[in-house]
């Protein structure tokens, strides 16, 4: 009887495993085409007939088990069942494929049906068989025995029942046939342990004390501060022996510190000096044990130090601005040397070739207003170096009367290849006078001159930037008169003399400015370089028209559409606002504030890679931005031709200067 029962169970299990597979593979193409055909497929499988009885196969997600009531993952442990598990490799791979298809099919069911599918013992049997074949030989896994006395069913621990749905939980039948071994992988546990160990290691590293490289240097300096406190207290000053010893120790500590910034730079006897000073300070503490007096003295010293720091900052700022305004000796020598050479030339040799190109609107025209010969030479040289066809480029340089001969002589002696050069004297612009230009009238007023040159003024401007005499020069305001300077041109690229060109710029002339007058690079970042930084929004003339948080932009490299300029009469707009600002209540001096106002709603934003700013004041300009920029701009006080320039940015400018040139060597101009 027992043998018959075993055979029946074996037959039932084999039928339950093989029948759905056959039905599934034969009807897959038919029943998978629509939801209705899928339901028909499920109904056929659910009513499988065996021995005259209709028994449900517990594989459908919408039906619960009525016959197979074994716990999830339970498998009969008779020896005859071992043949079911020992499939050939081909059968295992086929079952694995079918299992994946069944899994995909079951995932499309509802959440309520998902649990029944996961608890299906037939599907679990196939899955466990595949996992058993794949994990054969992994003897390092933990094996637990389950089962009761005289029972053919394997009993599962309730705490591990939830883990049975995990493919890492595998059931293995024993060779004895009466007990089932549970193999539980320790992968997740080991992963958690490793993560926990990593977390501990990270915490330990964070909790480790930071080793200071200047700990003893700081300690010695602190001792000097405490010594100064004891020198100023009345109780310790009355002890001449202690004061004499303290002064001696202070000299020793000062000598030990020297210029050291790290402990490794201290002398070998520094530790002895530190200990000797500590002993002396301990004596002072015994003499003066009033902590309140010491605290009061330290506060006074702190206040005095802060005042000294502010004074030094102001002095540094003043000296920096003074250096920026001052012409270096070499740059003062160069125009004198060139002027001498120019006036020695024959008059027939004082003219540039290709003058017919100066008014050709089809060429690429540059406007450069400068009194710095070396700076202008770098702008021209760097532009020509990267130009695809230098013969189509025309440079219009305007300078003052003092530097006109020298500027002309430089480019006569150093012609820029096939490019065309024109040097003009601003004094020859007869149309530019105080009756036409409001700014020229203001620059010549007595109040403006007094603002710059009367040294005993009481109400000095706290911002020294606006005290720079360059704002007195009309050269700085010529950018607002481009249509008058170039009446026959349609587009002009304006360049400052503190820029370096790194790429070909001809693409700027083909840009469609969409009816705007000027192409600009916006400079606003967070709250910086917005309109309220340059204009006085407490004045209703400003606040009624402009937006305080509007994004600012920069001069330095700007493409101008002169046809639109003339059409929209931009010069009159500039004159009107300059007349309104005769008392400097709308903005301070300079060209950017009136530029923001004059070209309000007339700007076309260019890509930032065209123009990178900040090399004259910001040492943190990213290297990548500099390298991919078409133009780099040394705006700020730290110009590249000054000794105070930022050293790591200087070579971008210096490589376009020939320091072996005769005139530069005679004027001692070195890199």
Secondary structure, DSSP 8 states (H G I E B T S, - for coil): -HHHHHHHHHHHHHHHHHHHHHHHHHHHHHHTSSHHHHHHHHHHHHT-EETTEE---TT-TTS--SS----TT-----GGGHHHH---HHHHHHHHHHHHHHHHHHHTS-HHHHHHHHT-HHHHHHHHHHHHHHTTT-TTSEEEEE--TT-SS----HHHHGGGGSTTEEEEE-TTSS-EEEEE--HHHHHHHHHHHHHHHHHHHHHS----TTHHHHHHHHHHHHHHHHHHSHHHHT-HHHHHHHHHHHHHHHHHHTT--SGGGS-TTHHHHHHHHHHHHHHHHHH---HHHHHHHHHHHHHHHHHHHHHHHHHHHHHHHHHHHS--HHHHHHHHHHHHHHHTS-GGGS--S-GGGGG-TTSEEEEEE-S-HHHHHHHHHHHHHH-S-GGGEEEEEEE-TTTHHHHHHHHHHS--TTSEEEEEEGGG-TT-STTT-HHHHHHTSHHHHHHHH-TT-SS--S-GGGG-GGGGSGGGGGGGGHHHH-TT-SEEEEE-TTEEE-S--GGGGG---TT-SEEEEE--BTTBTBGGGTB-TTSHHHHTTS-TT-B-EEEEEEEEEHHHHHHHTHHHHHHHHHHHTTTS-SB-SSSHHHHHHHTTT-EEE--GGGEE--TTT-TT--HHHHHH-SEEE--SS--TTSTTS-HHHHHHHHTTS-TTSHHHHHTT---
